[in-house]
Amino acid sequence: MVVKRISWLLVATAIVGCSISMPRVHKVAVQQGNILNQSMIDQLKPGMTQAQVAYIMGRPVLANTFDPNRWDYVFTLEVPGQFNETTRMSLFFENELLTHFVGDMAPSSAKSSESDEDNE
């Protein structure tokens, strides 16, 4: 009888002990695309050649087959269970020279001039 109780006590302790410290599945942060940061955007100036832009930004991961004068950059960072972040930039060229760019980021000088206009 005592052996039976001790066996049940050991089984119950093992079950409770395992359920408390069960390891969690490791979730990997996933980065995809070209990394885009503010210092890269600040270096872009209209009139730069495609080679100069490629030196600063890198070549786009996906080439636009319909319009070779448009380079699209997409950077995605996904941390499962916490957040997803996507940053997009599109650069436009004419005669292999940068004419303008649009996207989720703007040059720091443009941001400061916008805030100056808002203060007036």
C-alpha positions as CSV (number, residue, x, y, z in Angstrom):
1,M,0.0,0.0,0.0
2,V,2.8,2.4,0.9
3,V,4.7,1.6,-2.3
4,K,1.5,2.3,-4.3
5,R,1.1,5.7,-2.7
6,I,4.7,6.6,-3.2
7,S,4.5,5.6,-6.9
8,W,1.4,7.8,-7.4
9,L,3.2,10.6,-5.6
10,L,6.2,10.3,-7.9
11,V,4.0,10.2,-11.0
12,A,2.0,13.3,-9.9
13,T,5.3,15.2,-9.2
14,A,6.7,14.3,-12.6
15,I,3.6,15.4,-14.4
16,V,3.4,18.7,-12.5
17,G,7.1,19.3,-12.9
18,C,7.0,18.8,-16.6
19,S,4.0,21.0,-17.2
20,I,5.6,24.0,-15.4
21,S,8.8,24.2,-17.3
22,M,7.8,23.0,-20.8
23,P,10.1,24.6,-23.3
24,R,8.5,27.0,-25.8
25,V,9.0,26.8,-29.5
26,H,11.7,29.2,-30.7
27,K,10.3,31.7,-33.2
28,V,12.8,33.2,-35.6
29,A,12.7,36.9,-36.6
30,V,12.5,37.0,-40.5
31,Q,14.1,39.8,-42.5
32,Q,13.4,39.9,-46.2
33,G,14.4,42.3,-49.0
34,N,16.8,45.3,-49.0
35,I,17.5,46.9,-45.6
36,L,16.5,50.5,-45.9
37,N,17.6,53.2,-43.4
38,Q,17.4,56.9,-43.0
39,S,21.1,57.5,-43.8
40,M,20.6,55.8,-47.2
41,I,17.7,58.0,-48.1
42,D,19.5,61.1,-47.0
43,Q,22.3,60.3,-49.6
44,L,19.9,60.1,-52.5
45,K,19.9,63.2,-54.8
46,P,18.1,63.8,-58.1
47,G,20.6,63.4,-61.0
48,M,22.5,60.5,-59.5
49,T,23.3,57.7,-61.9
50,Q,22.0,54.2,-61.5
51,A,25.5,53.0,-60.5
52,Q,25.7,55.6,-57.8
53,V,22.2,54.7,-56.5
54,A,23.1,51.0,-56.6
55,Y,26.3,51.8,-54.5
56,I,24.2,53.5,-51.8
57,M,21.0,51.3,-51.8
58,G,22.1,48.1,-53.5
59,R,20.3,46.6,-56.4
60,P,16.6,45.9,-55.8
61,V,15.9,42.3,-54.9
62,L,13.1,42.1,-57.5
63,A,13.7,43.7,-60.9
64,N,10.7,45.4,-62.5
65,T,10.4,43.6,-65.9
66,F,7.8,46.1,-67.2
67,D,9.6,49.3,-66.4
68,P,13.4,49.1,-66.1
69,N,13.4,52.8,-65.1
70,R,11.7,52.1,-61.8
71,W,13.4,50.4,-58.9
72,D,11.3,49.1,-56.1
73,Y,12.8,48.3,-52.7
74,V,10.8,46.4,-50.0
75,F,12.1,45.5,-46.6
76,T,10.0,43.3,-44.3
77,L,10.8,42.4,-40.7
78,E,8.6,39.9,-38.9
79,V,9.0,39.0,-35.3
80,P,6.3,36.3,-34.7
81,G,3.9,37.2,-32.0
82,Q,5.3,40.7,-31.6
83,F,5.2,42.9,-34.8
84,N,5.5,43.1,-38.5
85,E,7.2,46.0,-40.2
86,T,7.3,46.7,-43.9
87,T,9.1,49.6,-45.6
88,R,8.8,50.4,-49.3
89,M,10.6,52.8,-51.6
90,S,10.3,53.4,-55.3
91,L,13.0,55.2,-57.2
92,F,12.4,56.5,-60.7
93,F,15.0,57.1,-63.4
94,E,15.1,58.9,-66.7
95,N,18.0,58.4,-69.1
96,E,19.7,56.4,-66.3
97,L,19.5,59.4,-63.9
98,L,17.5,59.5,-60.7
99,T,14.5,61.9,-61.1
100,H,12.6,61.3,-57.9
101,F,11.6,58.7,-55.3
102,V,8.6,58.0,-53.2
103,G,7.8,55.7,-50.3
104,D,7.6,55.3,-46.6
105,M,10.8,57.3,-45.9
106,A,11.8,60.8,-46.9
107,P,15.1,62.7,-46.7
108,S,15.7,64.3,-43.3
109,S,15.9,67.8,-44.9
110,A,12.4,67.3,-46.3
111,K,11.1,66.2,-42.9
112,S,12.6,69.3,-41.2
113,S,11.2,71.7,-43.8
114,E,7.7,70.1,-43.4
115,S,7.8,70.6,-39.6
116,D,9.0,74.2,-40.1
117,E,6.0,74.9,-42.3
118,D,3.7,73.3,-39.7
119,N,5.1,75.6,-37.0
120,E,4.4,78.8,-39.0
